[in-house]
Amino acid sequence: MALFTRRAALAGGLTGSGLLLAGCSQAIHADKLNGARAFQHVLDYGADWTLHTQRFLLGGGALAREYQPSEISRDFKANGTLNPDYPAYNQAVSERFANWKLVIDGMVARPLSLSLAALKRLPARSQITRHDCVEGWSAIGGWTGTPLGLLLKAAGVQPGARYAVFYCADNLEGEPAKGGDQAPGQYYESIDLVDAFHPQTLIAYAMNGQPLAVAHGAPLRLRVERQLGYKQAKYIQRISLTSTLAGINGGKGGYWEDRGYEWYAGM
């Protein structure tokens, strides 16, 4: 079967069933909706349709394509934050992240705090996949890390948990966190537990056989291979399980989502 892409899904909705156009018409003609809210309604409708259509056609466990070592890109662009560059992070770099801790908390039975060394002692997975950026470029890279599902099983997912939220060390507005869970501009992301338990979803600590470079998210980054690049959160410090995204920063589930991007960025 030909690769089912996010763009093809949207095109199919516009030219086939007309679901997006129907949603657009309802939003535009609703008396109580202003233009901005109507447009956001259409975007949300499209994102939901993409999510459910892709899950229906590909199934929750369908794998992203994996490549051969010979196909790894010679130049894999580093995007977004290239260095968090604040004292605590710079100290961690100087220590080669020996004291870095990954915290797993929220709706779990057994909160965890794991060092990088402890993560590397756990069963690992390596995969060579293509990274697709919303800006239009792609690159193929090799990733090694701990399957996220393994960590969540160890922590014990509580009933009612729906999302894994990733809190990161980088701040796109130039302010490192100052004591709160979520300082303004601090990068965060989220995925649902279907993607969290997908076999290719990793907390990666190596790229192309080498420890992650700072520009690529050292010491830990998310790889959720069936979604676009902005979902691949870098510099992960904490993973928290929750039943809702409401009340977390802008309430849309991620730094870019709070600024208008789709929450489900499936390809």
C-alpha positions in Angstrom: 0.0 0.0 0.0 1.3 3.5 -0.8 2.6 5.5 2.1 -0.4 7.3 3.7 0.7 10.9 4.4 -0.8 13.7 6.4 -1.0 15.8 3.2 -2.8 13.0 1.4 -5.2 12.7 4.2 -6.2 16.3 4.1 -6.5 16.3 0.4 -8.7 13.2 0.6 -11.0 15.0 3.0 -11.3 18.0 0.7 -11.9 16.2 -2.5 -13.7 13.1 -1.3 -16.1 13.3 1.6 -16.0 17.1 2.0 -15.8 16.8 5.8 -13.5 19.7 6.2 -15.5 22.0 4.0 -18.7 21.0 5.9 -16.9 21.9 9.2 -15.7 25.2 7.6 -19.2 26.1 6.5 -20.7 25.4 10.0 -18.0 27.5 11.6 -18.2 30.5 9.3 -22.0 30.7 9.6 -22.3 30.3 13.3 -23.6 33.6 14.7 -21.7 33.3 18.0 -18.2 32.6 16.5 -15.9 35.4 15.4 -13.5 34.8 12.5 -10.5 33.8 14.5 -12.5 31.3 16.6 -14.1 29.9 13.4 -10.8 29.4 11.7 -9.3 27.7 14.8 -12.4 25.4 14.9 -11.6 24.3 11.3 -8.0 23.7 12.2 -8.9 21.6 15.2 -11.5 19.7 13.1 -8.8 18.9 10.5 -6.3 17.8 13.2 -8.9 15.4 14.7 -9.8 14.0 11.3 -6.1 13.4 10.5 -5.6 11.6 13.8 -8.5 9.3 13.5 -8.1 8.6 9.8 -4.4 7.8 10.2 -5.1 5.5 13.2 -7.8 3.8 11.3 -5.7 3.2 8.1 -2.3 2.5 9.8 -3.4 1.0 13.1 -1.9 1.9 16.4 1.1 -0.3 16.0 2.1 0.3 12.4 5.7 1.1 12.0 7.4 4.1 10.4 9.7 3.1 7.6 13.2 2.2 8.7 16.3 2.7 6.5 19.7 1.2 5.9 22.9 2.6 7.5 24.1 3.6 4.0 21.1 5.9 3.7 21.9 8.0 6.8 22.1 11.7 5.8 25.5 13.2 5.7 24.1 16.4 7.1 21.3 16.3 9.6 20.2 19.8 10.4 19.9 20.8 14.0 16.7 22.9 14.4 15.0 24.8 17.1 17.2 25.5 20.2 20.8 24.7 19.5 22.0 25.1 23.1 19.8 26.0 26.2 22.9 27.9 27.4 22.0 28.6 31.1 24.2 27.8 34.1 22.6 24.6 35.3 22.6 23.1 31.8 26.1 24.3 31.0 27.2 22.6 34.3 25.5 19.4 33.2 27.4 19.5 29.8 30.7 20.0 31.7 29.9 16.9 33.8 28.9 14.9 30.6 25.4 14.7 32.1 26.6 12.4 34.9 24.1 14.0 37.3 21.2 14.5 34.9 18.0 13.0 36.1 14.9 12.0 34.1 11.9 12.3 36.3 8.7 10.3 35.5 5.7 11.4 37.6 2.1 12.5 37.5 -0.5 9.7 37.1 1.9 6.8 37.9 2.0 4.4 40.8 5.8 4.5 41.2 7.4 7.9 40.3 10.9 7.4 38.9 14.1 9.4 38.9 16.7 7.9 36.5 20.2 8.9 35.7 21.5 8.8 32.2 23.7 5.8 33.2 20.6 3.9 34.5 18.8 4.5 31.3 21.6 3.1 29.3 21.6 -0.1 31.3 18.0 -0.7 30.3 16.9 -2.6 27.2 17.5 -0.4 24.2 16.2 -0.1 20.6 18.1 1.3 17.6 16.3 2.5 14.5 17.1 4.5 11.4 14.2 6.7 10.4 13.4 9.9 8.5 12.9 13.2 10.3 10.4 15.4 8.5 10.4 19.1 9.5 7.3 21.3 9.1 9.6 23.8 7.4 9.9 21.4 4.4 13.2 19.6 4.9 13.9 15.9 5.7 16.9 13.9 6.9 17.6 10.3 7.8 19.3 9.5 11.2 20.0 6.6 13.4 18.6 6.7 16.9 19.3 4.6 20.0 17.4 4.9 23.3 15.0 3.4 25.8 11.5 2.6 24.6 9.2 5.0 26.3 6.6 2.2 26.9 9.2 0.3 28.9 9.7 3.3 31.3 5.9 3.9 31.7 5.3 0.2 32.5 8.0 0.4 35.1 6.4 3.5 36.6 2.9 2.0 36.5 0.3 3.9 34.5 -2.7 4.8 36.6 -6.3 4.5 35.3 -7.5 7.6 33.6 -4.0 8.7 32.3 -4.3 9.7 28.7 -1.2 11.9 27.8 2.5 11.9 28.4 3.8 15.5 28.8 7.5 16.2 28.2 9.2 19.1 30.0 12.4 20.3 28.5 15.5 22.4 29.4 15.4 24.8 26.5 13.6 28.1 26.4 12.8 29.6 23.0 12.2 33.0 24.5 15.6 33.2 26.2 14.4 32.7 29.8 15.4 29.5 31.7 12.9 28.1 34.1 12.9 29.9 37.5 11.4 27.6 40.0 8.0 26.8 38.3 6.9 23.7 36.4 6.5 25.8 33.2 8.2 29.2 32.8 7.0 31.4 29.9 8.6 30.1 26.7 9.9 26.9 28.2 9.6 24.1 25.6 7.3 21.3 26.3 5.4 18.7 24.2 2.9 15.9 24.6 1.6 12.7 23.0 -1.2 10.3 23.8 -0.5 6.9 25.3 -1.2 5.2 22.0 2.0 6.9 20.6 3.8 6.6 24.0 3.6 2.8 23.9 4.4 2.6 20.1 7.5 0.4 19.7 9.4 3.1 17.8 8.8 5.8 20.4 12.1 6.3 22.2 13.8 8.4 24.8 16.9 8.6 22.7 20.4 9.2 24.0 22.5 8.5 20.9 22.4 9.5 17.3 24.3 7.7 14.5 26.2 5.7 17.1 27.4 8.6 19.2 26.0 10.3 22.3 23.6 13.1 21.4 25.3 16.4 20.6 24.0 19.5 22.4 22.5 20.9 19.2 20.5 17.6 18.8 19.1 17.6 22.3 21.7 16.1 24.7 21.3 14.2 26.8 17.8 13.0 26.0 15.2 13.6 23.3 12.0 12.2 22.2 11.6 10.2 19.0 8.0 9.6 18.0 8.6 8.6 14.5 5.2 8.9 12.9 4.9 12.7 13.6 6.6 15.8 12.4 9.8 17.3 13.8 8.4 19.7 16.3 7.0 16.8 18.3 10.6 15.4 18.8 11.2 17.3 22.0 14.9 17.8 23.0 16.7 18.3 26.4 14.0 16.2 28.2 14.1 16.6 32.0 10.7 15.3 33.1 7.8 13.2 31.7 4.5 13.6 33.5 1.3 11.5 32.8 -2.0 13.4 33.0 -5.6 12.9 32.1 -5.9 16.3 30.4 -3.8 19.0 28.8 -6.0 21.8 30.0 -4.2 24.1 32.5 -0.7 23.1 31.2 0.8 26.3 29.9 -1.5 27.4 27.0 -3.6 24.2 27.3 -2.9 23.0 23.7 -0.3 20.4 24.5 2.9 21.9 23.4 5.0 25.0 22.9 4.2 25.3 19.2 0.7 24.0 19.6 0.0 26.9 22.0 1.0 29.2 19.1 -1.3 27.6 16.5 0.3 24.4 15.3 -1.6 21.1 15.3 -1.3 18.9 18.3 -1.4 15.7 16.3 1.4 16.2 13.7 1.1 12.8 12.0 2.6 12.1 8.6 
